[in-house]
C-alpha cells in the first residue's frame, strides 16, 4: 500500500491555525518531500528481500564448501591416526 500525503488538507489546517497561505503550502510541500521520501513500498521490500535471499544462498554455498573441506580433513586425520595406532599395536605385539 502506498501512502499519499494530503498536502492540501495539511496546508489548510496550518492556515486555520493562523499561518499564512504561502508558508502553509511551503511547509506542506517540504513535509511531503522529506517525510514521504523515507517511506518504503512493497516493491522496495521485494527487491531488498531478493537481494538478501541471493546473499544467503551465496553464504550457504560457501559454508557447504568449507564443511566439505573440513569433513575431508577430519576423515584423513582419523585414517592417519587409525593407521598409526595399528602400526604401534603391531610393533608392540611383535616385540612381545
Number of C-alpha atoms within 10 A of each C-alpha: 6 9 9 8 15 12 18 13 12 18 22 18 13 18 16 12 10 10 14 14 14 11 13 22 20 14 16 20 18 13 15 17 12 10 11 14 9 9 10 12 12 10 9 10 11 11 12 12 12 11 12 12 12 12 12 12 12 12 12 12 12 12 12 12 12 12 12 12 12 12 12 12 12 12 12 12 12 12 12 12 12 12 12 12 12 12 12 12 12 11 11 10 9 8 7 5
